[in-house]
């Protein structure tokens, strides 16, 4: 395929423009990836500090003596039993029900 001189006058400047546009798109992609990485790093640091703070609070609570009476202990077991009963009684939306799919 041969190009005439007139066609080359139009084609060559357009290739430079296309190259510039491609370069800009590439730079935008890199910038957006860097921003996403920075946001992820900040989120991870935040989660890490929250984890450290919560573990410190947990350690403090474990150091405190437990003063739970037998009544509180039995109430706790009753509450857990009620929650388990409620879970057993909850019906599944479609399990165990028959649906007629015939047309």
Secondary structure, 3 states (H helix, E strand, C coil): CCCCHHHHHHHHHHHHHHHHHHHHHHHHHHHHHHHHHHHHHHHHHHHHHHHHHHHHHHHHHHHCCCCCCHHHHHHHHHHHHHHHHHHHHCCCCCCCCCCCCCC
